[in-house]
Structures are given as C-alpha cells and as structure tokens.
Amino acid sequence: MPQPYLVLDTDLTIVGASDAYLALTDRTLQDIVGQSILVAFPENPDGQGTVEQGPLEVSLRHVLRTGEPHEMAVIQYDIPQADGGFAQKFWTPIHTPVVGDDGKIEYIIQNPMDVTESVLRAKEADARLMERPLP
C-alpha cells in the first residue's frame, strides 16, 4: 500500500503497519508489533505540552465506543528516534474501525498523514508577518 497505515486491535496494540508507515516513523515491524501504540510511540518529554497523546487516545477510544471513523485536526506528535531524541512531526490522523462478521469492531486502521512541512511553512510565514512593522 502506498499510504501510511497502522493496524491496532481493540486494546490499542499494534498488529501491523504498511511500509509507508514504517518509513514515516523510522521503525520496523519488529520494533512496534505487539506493543500498545502509546508505548511504541511515547510522549516527547521535551515537548512542553505540545504532544497530543491524550487527544490521540481519545480519538481511538471514540472509534471503539461509537463504531464510527474519526478524523483528527492537525496534531503535533513527535516521533522517537534511535539516538534517543525526537523528530518534530505534525499529523492529521484518520481512525477507521474494521468490523468482523459478528458486527463487533476487531481492529482500528490509522491513516496518519504527515503534514509537518506545510505546518512548519505556515509557522514561518506567520513569523515573517509578525516581524514586519505596521504601516
């Protein structure tokens, strides 16, 4: 699949991911399968309140509770790096339930679109506007 997808079970444990997802997050399947999404991708302790793990979990739990897809607005969710640091990332995740033959949710598919470049460009443009003197 050319798009980034992460597959979670109803306990929010990672059961699979597309190659595009693995490339975006600099992970392998062995790194993340079997872990809770909240453990595999922990909060950035240096994020000073910018990390959106709380709303991410709320969105996933909303899907489980309602059985309806949920699209999040842009969130900052930094990705842990192998060197111990974090890469600043902005996403627009869509969470979609996968229902089994019995009508119950079996999985959630996350499609996180990386919008980091556009968010950073917009912030830079806003900063340039703030630097200009008023007429």
Backbone as a printed PyTorch tensor [residue, N CA C, xyz], in Angstrom:
tensor([[[  0.8360,  -1.1760,   0.0000],
         [  0.0000,   0.0000,   0.0000],
         [  0.8860,   1.2460,   0.0000]],

        [[  0.5580,   2.2020,  -0.8360],
         [  1.3940,   3.4030,  -0.9040],
         [  1.1470,   4.3860,   0.2320]],

        [[  0.0490,   4.2370,   0.9640],
         [ -0.2850,   5.1510,   2.0630],
         [  0.2040,   4.5840,   3.4020]],

        [[  0.4250,   5.4820,   4.3780],
         [  0.8190,   5.0040,   5.7070],
         [ -0.3940,   4.4890,   6.4780]],

        [[ -0.3480,   3.2360,   6.8910],
         [ -1.4140,   2.6400,   7.6870],
         [ -0.8210,   1.8890,   8.8700]],

        [[ -1.4920,   2.0230,  10.0060],
         [ -1.1590,   1.2730,  11.2030],
         [ -2.4170,   0.5240,  11.5970]],

        [[ -2.2800,  -0.7510,  11.9510],
         [ -3.4350,  -1.5630,  12.3480],
         [ -3.3090,  -1.8750,  13.8320]],

        [[ -4.3940,  -1.5490,  14.5700],
         [ -4.4460,  -1.7540,  16.0090],
         [ -5.5720,  -2.7130,  16.3410]],

        [[ -5.4010,  -3.5060,  17.4080],
         [ -6.5330,  -4.2960,  17.8760],
         [ -7.3370,  -3.4330,  18.8470]],

        [[ -8.3510,  -3.9880,  19.4590],
         [ -9.2310,  -3.1950,  20.3200],
         [ -8.5970,  -2.8190,  21.6570]],

        [[ -7.4310,  -3.3760,  21.9520],
         [ -6.6640,  -2.9650,  23.1370],
         [ -5.6420,  -1.8890,  22.7900]],

        [[ -5.6940,  -1.3930,  21.5450],
         [ -4.7630,  -0.3940,  21.0110],
         [ -3.3430,  -0.9490,  20.8930]],

        [[ -3.2610,  -2.2600,  20.6990],
         [ -1.9850,  -2.9260,  20.4650],
         [ -1.7470,  -2.9820,  18.9600]],

        [[ -0.5390,  -2.6800,  18.5540],
         [ -0.1840,  -2.6660,  17.1290],
         [ -0.0780,  -4.0970,  16.6240]],

        [[ -0.8040,  -4.3920,  15.5370],
         [ -0.7640,  -5.7240,  14.9360],
         [ -0.1920,  -5.7050,  13.5200]],

        [[ -0.0170,  -4.5290,  12.9360],
         [  0.5490,  -4.4410,  11.5970],
         [  0.7390,  -3.0020,  11.1720]],

        [[  1.5090,  -2.8200,  10.0980],
         [  1.7630,  -1.4860,   9.5590],
         [  2.2190,  -1.6180,   8.1150]],

        [[  1.8840,  -0.6140,   7.3170],
         [  2.3400,  -0.5970,   5.9280],
         [  3.7920,  -0.1240,   5.8730]],

        [[  4.4580,  -0.4340,   4.7690],
         [  5.8420,   0.0200,   4.5840],
         [  5.9240,   1.5390,   4.6360]],

        [[  4.9170,   2.2300,   4.0920],
         [  4.9170,   3.6970,   4.1090],
         [  4.8640,   4.2190,   5.5490]],

        [[  4.0890,   3.5640,   6.4000],
         [  4.0140,   3.9600,   7.8050],
         [  5.3730,   3.7430,   8.4760]],

        [[  5.9630,   2.6000,   8.2400],
         [  7.2550,   2.2850,   8.8480],
         [  8.3180,   3.2890,   8.4100]],

        [[  8.2880,   3.6820,   7.1510],
         [  9.2550,   4.6680,   6.6490],
         [  9.0360,   6.0300,   7.3120]],

        [[  7.7790,   6.4420,   7.4570],
         [  7.4680,   7.7350,   8.0810],
         [  7.9140,   7.8090,   9.5320]],

        [[  7.8240,   6.6950,  10.2230],
         [  8.1270,   6.6810,  11.6570],
         [  9.5110,   6.1110,  11.9710]],

        [[ 10.2470,   5.7310,  10.9330],
         [ 11.5980,   5.1820,  11.0960],
         [ 11.5990,   3.9720,  12.0350]],

        [[ 10.6640,   3.0550,  11.7710],
         [ 10.5120,   1.8450,  12.5720],
         [ 10.4790,   0.6140,  11.6820]],

        [[ 10.6050,  -0.5550,  12.3040],
         [ 10.3810,  -1.8270,  11.6290],
         [  9.1830,  -2.4800,  12.3060]],

        [[  8.6090,  -3.4790,  11.6460],
         [  7.5080,  -4.2090,  12.2750],
         [  7.9460,  -4.8130,  13.6010]],

        [[  9.1730,  -5.3260,  13.6510],
         [  9.6830,  -5.9370,  14.8780],
         [  9.7630,  -4.9160,  16.0180]],

        [[  9.9740,  -3.6400,  15.6700],
         [ 10.0520,  -2.5960,  16.6980],
         [  8.7150,  -2.3460,  17.3740]],

        [[  7.6040,  -2.4840,  16.6280],
         [  6.3270,  -1.9860,  17.1510],
         [  5.2150,  -3.0170,  17.3290]],

        [[  5.2190,  -4.1060,  16.5430],
         [  4.1290,  -5.0790,  16.6480],
         [  4.1210,  -5.7090,  18.0390]],

        [[  2.9300,  -5.7920,  18.6160],
         [  2.7700,  -6.3580,  19.9500],
         [  2.8020,  -5.3320,  21.0620]],

        [[  3.1110,  -4.0790,  20.7270],
         [  3.1500,  -3.0160,  21.7230],
         [  1.9120,  -2.1360,  21.6040]],

        [[  1.5110,  -1.5420,  22.6970],
         [  0.4810,  -0.5140,  22.6570],
         [  1.0200,   0.6510,  21.8330]],

        [[  0.1540,   1.3030,  21.0690],
         [  0.5850,   2.4740,  20.3000],
         [  1.1630,   3.5400,  21.2280]],

        [[  0.6440,   3.6230,  22.4510],
         [  1.0940,   4.6360,  23.3960],
         [  2.4470,   4.3000,  24.0070]],

        [[  2.8520,   3.0390,  23.9210],
         [  4.1810,   2.6220,  24.3810],
         [  5.1760,   2.6960,  23.2300]],

        [[  4.7590,   2.2350,  22.0560],
         [  5.6410,   2.2390,  20.8890],
         [  6.0130,   3.6650,  20.4700]],

        [[  5.0920,   4.5910,  20.7160],
         [  5.3190,   5.9930,  20.3730],
         [  5.0360,   6.8650,  21.5960]],

        [[  5.9860,   6.8790,  22.5410],
         [  5.7720,   7.6200,  23.7870],
         [  5.8150,   9.1300,  23.5620]],

        [[  5.3350,   9.8420,  24.5590],
         [  5.3650,  11.2990,  24.5060],
         [  6.7950,  11.8110,  24.5390]],

        [[  7.0060,  12.9380,  23.8950],
         [  8.2830,  13.6380,  23.9310],
         [  8.3520,  14.3970,  25.2520]],

        [[  9.2640,  14.0230,  26.1510],
         [  9.3190,  14.7150,  27.4470],
         [  9.7330,  16.1810,  27.3090]],

        [[ 10.3530,  16.5420,  26.1800],
         [ 10.7560,  17.9270,  25.9470],
         [  9.6970,  18.7000,  25.1730]],

        [[  8.5500,  18.0760,  24.9410],
         [  7.5050,  18.7100,  24.1490],
         [  6.8070,  19.8580,  24.8400]],

        [[  6.9730,  19.9920,  26.1480],
         [  6.4020,  21.0880,  26.9250],
         [  4.9300,  21.3160,  26.5910]],

        [[  4.1500,  20.2460,  26.6480],
         [  2.7200,  20.3830,  26.4550],
         [  2.2600,  20.3810,  25.0160]],

        [[  3.1770,  20.1690,  24.0600],
         [  2.7740,  20.2100,  22.6560],
         [  2.3620,  18.8470,  22.1350]],

        [[  2.7270,  17.7950,  22.8230],
         [  2.4360,  16.4500,  22.3420],
         [  0.9620,  16.1430,  22.5590]],

        [[  0.3710,  15.4740,  21.6090],
         [ -1.0720,  15.2650,  21.6040],
         [ -1.4690,  13.8250,  21.8930]],

        [[ -0.7530,  13.1420,  22.7760],
         [ -1.0870,  11.7520,  23.0460],
         [ -2.4800,  11.6220,  23.6360]],

        [[ -2.8560,  12.5200,  24.5360],
         [ -4.1890,  12.4620,  25.1260],
         [ -5.2850,  12.4750,  24.0680]],

        [[ -5.3080,  13.4900,  23.1860],
         [ -6.3250,  13.5100,  22.1320],
         [ -6.2410,  12.3190,  21.1760]],

        [[ -5.0550,  11.7910,  20.9510],
         [ -4.9230,  10.6170,  20.0840],
         [ -5.6630,   9.4380,  20.7120]],

        [[ -5.4250,   9.2070,  21.9920],
         [ -6.1130,   8.1070,  22.6680],
         [ -7.6220,   8.3530,  22.7110]],

        [[ -8.0280,   9.6040,  22.9240],
         [ -9.4570,   9.9410,  22.9370],
         [-10.0860,   9.6000,  21.5880]],

        [[ -9.3970,   9.9220,  20.5010],
         [ -9.9170,   9.6200,  19.1660],
         [-10.0690,   8.1180,  18.9610]],

        [[ -9.0610,   7.3570,  19.3400],
         [ -9.1160,   5.8990,  19.1820],
         [-10.2380,   5.2960,  20.0250]],

        [[-10.3820,   5.7730,  21.2370],
         [-11.4360,   5.2490,  22.1120],
         [-12.8270,   5.6570,  21.6000]],

        [[-12.9160,   6.8230,  20.9670],
         [-14.1780,   7.2600,  20.3520],
         [-14.6030,   6.2740,  19.2630]],

        [[-13.6440,   5.8510,  18.4470],
         [-13.9320,   4.8710,  17.3920],
         [-14.4380,   3.5710,  18.0080]],

        [[-13.7900,   3.1250,  19.0710],
         [-14.2080,   1.8850,  19.7290],
         [-15.6060,   2.0170,  20.3460]],

        [[-15.8980,   3.1770,  20.8980],
         [-17.1840,   3.3910,  21.5600],
         [-18.3310,   3.5510,  20.5560]],

        [[-18.0830,   4.2820,  19.4590],
         [-19.1690,   4.6130,  18.5240],
         [-19.2320,   3.7060,  17.3110]],

        [[-18.1020,   3.0820,  16.9630],
         [-18.0490,   2.2900,  15.7390],
         [-17.9690,   3.1440,  14.4880]],

        [[-17.7180,   4.4340,  14.6640],
         [-17.6280,   5.3750,  13.5390],
         [-16.1880,   5.8320,  13.3430]],

        [[-15.8000,   6.1090,  12.0860],
         [-14.4700,   6.6760,  11.8500],
         [-14.3410,   8.0340,  12.5300]],

        [[-13.1190,   8.4150,  12.8400],
         [-12.8600,   9.7220,  13.4410],
         [-11.6380,  10.3350,  12.7850]],

        [[-11.8030,  11.5600,  12.2960],
         [-10.6940,  12.2990,  11.6890],
         [-10.2780,  13.3990,  12.6470]],

        [[ -9.0090,  13.4350,  12.9680],
         [ -8.4910,  14.4470,  13.8810],
         [ -8.0050,  15.6560,  13.0990]],

        [[ -8.0690,  16.8080,  13.7360],
         [ -7.4430,  18.0060,  13.1860],
         [ -5.9310,  17.8130,  13.2850]],

        [[ -5.1770,  18.7750,  12.8190],
         [ -3.7180,  18.6790,  12.8850],
         [ -3.2730,  18.5900,  14.3380]],

        [[ -2.4580,  17.5780,  14.6160],
         [ -1.8810,  17.4240,  15.9480],
         [ -0.3670,  17.3220,  15.8250]],

        [[  0.3220,  17.7680,  16.8610],
         [  1.7620,  17.5340,  16.9360],
         [  1.9620,  16.2640,  17.7210]],

        [[  2.6870,  15.3220,  17.1240],
         [  3.0060,  14.0710,  17.8060],
         [  4.4110,  13.6890,  17.3600]],

        [[  5.3960,  14.0530,  18.1740],
         [  6.7920,  13.8260,  17.8340],
         [  7.1230,  12.3370,  17.8640]],

        [[  8.0460,  11.9380,  16.9990],
         [  8.4050,  10.5290,  16.8470],
         [  9.7780,  10.2730,  17.4720]],

        [[  9.8550,   9.2940,  18.3880],
         [ 11.1480,   8.9590,  18.9980],
         [ 12.1360,   8.4780,  17.9320]],

        [[ 13.3780,   8.8800,  18.0850],
         [ 14.4420,   8.4950,  17.1670],
         [ 15.3840,   7.4870,  17.8290]],

        [[ 16.1260,   6.7790,  17.0080],
         [ 17.0360,   5.7450,  17.5080],
         [ 18.0960,   6.3200,  18.4480]],

        [[ 18.4790,   7.5850,  18.2480],
         [ 19.5110,   8.2090,  19.0800],
         [ 18.9940,   8.6860,  20.4280]],

        [[ 17.7010,   8.4780,  20.6630],
         [ 17.1170,   8.8930,  21.9260],
         [ 16.3900,  10.2190,  21.8570]],

        [[ 16.5540,  10.9560,  20.7630],
         [ 15.8480,  12.2240,  20.6160],
         [ 14.4820,  12.0230,  19.9770]],

        [[ 13.8530,  13.1180,  19.6240],
         [ 12.5450,  13.0900,  18.9800],
         [ 12.5640,  13.9650,  17.7380]],

        [[ 11.8590,  13.5150,  16.7040],
         [ 11.6740,  14.3180,  15.4840],
         [ 10.3210,  14.9940,  15.5790]],

        [[ 10.3090,  16.3140,  15.3930],
         [  9.0530,  17.0520,  15.4490],
         [  8.2020,  16.6800,  14.2390]],

        [[  6.9570,  16.2810,  14.5070],
         [  6.0460,  15.8660,  13.4420],
         [  4.6460,  16.3930,  13.7180]],

        [[  3.9520,  16.7210,  12.6320],
         [  2.5560,  17.1210,  12.6840],
         [  1.7720,  16.1870,  11.7770]],

        [[  0.5830,  15.7960,  12.2400],
         [ -0.2030,  14.7730,  11.5540],
         [ -1.6810,  15.1660,  11.4840]],

        [[ -2.3790,  14.5670,  10.5280],
         [ -3.8470,  14.5820,  10.5050],
         [ -4.2820,  13.1270,  10.4230]],

        [[ -4.4290,  12.4670,  11.5780],
         [ -4.7770,  11.0530,  11.5840],
         [ -6.2690,  10.8070,  11.3600]],

        [[ -6.5540,   9.7440,  10.6350],
         [ -7.9210,   9.2560,  10.4780],
         [ -7.9490,   7.8510,  11.0510]],

        [[ -8.9030,   7.6030,  11.9410],
         [ -9.0510,   6.2940,  12.5830],
         [-10.3440,   5.6640,  12.0970]],

        [[-10.2310,   4.4640,  11.5250],
         [-11.3790,   3.7800,  10.9290],
         [-11.5370,   2.3930,  11.5470]],

        [[-12.7540,   2.0770,  12.0340],
         [-12.9670,   0.7410,  12.6000],
         [-13.0760,  -0.3130,  11.5050]],

        [[-12.6370,  -1.5270,  11.8260],
         [-12.8260,  -2.6950,  10.9620],
         [-13.7060,  -3.6560,  11.7410]],

        [[-14.8810,  -3.9450,  11.1720],
         [-15.8810,  -4.7490,  11.8560],
         [-15.8180,  -6.1900,  11.3600]],

        [[-15.9140,  -7.1310,  12.2990],
         [-15.8950,  -8.5520,  11.9640],
         [-17.2730,  -9.0450,  11.5500]],

        [[-17.3430, -10.3170,  11.2050],
         [-18.6020, -10.9400,  10.7810],
         [-19.6910, -10.8300,  11.8500]],

        [[-19.2870, -10.7560,  13.1190],
         [-20.2670, -10.6830,  14.2120],
         [-20.7370,  -9.2510,  14.4820]],

        [[-20.2290,  -8.2980,  13.6830],
         [-20.6410,  -6.9040,  13.8370],
         [-19.8560,  -6.1290,  14.8710]],

        [[-18.9050,  -6.7770,  15.5190],
         [-18.0870,  -6.1050,  16.5330],
         [-16.7840,  -5.6090,  15.9170]],

        [[-16.2890,  -4.5180,  16.4700],
         [-15.0180,  -3.9680,  15.9960],
         [-13.8980,  -4.9350,  16.3530]],

        [[-13.0910,  -5.2700,  15.3640],
         [-11.9330,  -6.1350,  15.5910],
         [-10.6170,  -5.3600,  15.5410]],

        [[-10.5920,  -4.3210,  14.6940],
         [ -9.3680,  -3.5520,  14.5050],
         [ -9.7050,  -2.0900,  14.2690]],

        [[ -8.7020,  -1.2580,  14.4410],
         [ -8.7650,   0.1380,  14.0130],
         [ -7.6040,   0.3370,  13.0540]],

        [[ -7.9010,   0.9420,  11.9150],
         [ -6.8460,   1.3090,  10.9790],
         [ -6.5910,   2.8040,  11.1290]],

        [[ -5.3480,   3.1270,  11.4020],
         [ -4.9440,   4.5260,  11.4970],
         [ -4.2550,   4.9040,  10.1910]],

        [[ -4.6990,   6.0120,   9.6100],
         [ -4.0600,   6.5720,   8.4130],
         [ -3.5440,   7.9600,   8.7870]],

        [[ -2.2970,   8.0380,   9.2610],
         [ -1.7540,   9.3250,   9.6940],
         [ -1.0400,  10.0350,   8.5400]],

        [[ -1.6150,  11.1220,   8.0840],
         [ -0.9660,  11.8860,   7.0170],
         [  0.0140,  12.8760,   7.6410]],

        [[  1.2710,  12.8150,   7.2020],
         [  2.3190,  13.6910,   7.7180],
         [  2.1760,  15.0650,   7.0500]],

        [[  1.8270,  16.0700,   7.8360],
         [  1.6490,  17.4310,   7.3270],
         [  2.6990,  18.3730,   7.9210]],

        [[  3.8010,  17.8060,   8.3650],
         [  4.8400,  18.5870,   9.0420],
         [  5.3460,  19.7370,   8.1800]],

        [[  5.6880,  19.4600,   6.9220],
         [  6.2490,  20.5190,   6.0710],
         [  5.2910,  21.6850,   5.9100]],

        [[  4.0270,  21.4120,   5.6620],
         [  3.0810,  22.5110,   5.4550],
         [  2.8500,  23.2970,   6.7590]],

        [[  2.8070,  22.6160,   7.8980],
         [  2.6360,  23.3090,   9.1750],
         [  3.8380,  24.1990,   9.4590]],

        [[  5.0460,  23.6860,   9.2410],
         [  6.2460,  24.4890,   9.5080],
         [  6.3450,  25.6740,   8.5550]],

        [[  5.9580,  25.4800,   7.2870],
         [  5.9550,  26.6040,   6.3290],
         [  4.9680,  27.6850,   6.7730]],

        [[  3.8060,  27.2660,   7.2270],
         [  2.8070,  28.2350,   7.6890],
         [  3.3090,  28.9890,   8.9190]],

        [[  3.9740,  28.2890,   9.8320],
         [  4.5150,  28.9490,  11.0210],
         [  5.5960,  29.9560,  10.6410]],

        [[  6.4410,  29.5870,   9.6700],
         [  7.4810,  30.5050,   9.2120],
         [  6.8650,  31.7420,   8.5690]],

        [[  5.8330,  31.5510,   7.7700],
         [  5.1550,  32.6810,   7.1270],
         [  4.5260,  33.5860,   8.1850]],

        [[  3.9150,  33.0030,   9.1960],
         [  3.3230,  33.7920,  10.2760],
         [  4.3950,  34.5770,  11.0180]],

        [[  5.5480,  33.9600,  11.2520],
         [  6.6400,  34.6320,  11.9560],
         [  7.1570,  35.8160,  11.1390]],

        [[  7.2410,  35.6470,   9.8070],
         [  7.6910,  36.7570,   8.9510],
         [  6.7030,  37.9150,   9.0060]],

        [[  5.4230,  37.6150,   9.0280],
         [  4.4120,  38.6700,   9.1180],
         [  4.5300,  39.4300,  10.4300]],

        [[  4.8200,  38.7140,  11.4980],
         [  4.9460,  39.3520,  12.8160],
         [  6.1590,  40.2800,  12.8770]],

        [[  7.1860,  39.9910,  12.0720],
         [  8.4090,  40.8050,  12.1010],
         [  8.2530,  42.1130,  11.3300]],

        [[  7.2880,  42.1830,  10.4200],
         [  7.0890,  43.3890,   9.6120],
         [  6.4800,  44.4980,  10.4630]],

        [[  6.9960,  45.7230,  10.2990],
         [  6.3900,  46.8380,  11.0340],
         [  5.0270,  47.1690,  10.4410]],

        [[  4.1370,  47.6210,  11.3100],
         [  2.8090,  48.0320,  10.8620],
         [  2.9130,  49.3650,  10.1300]],

        [[  2.0950,  49.5660,   9.0960],
         [  2.1600,  50.8580,   8.3540],
         [  1.6440,  51.9970,   9.1730]]])
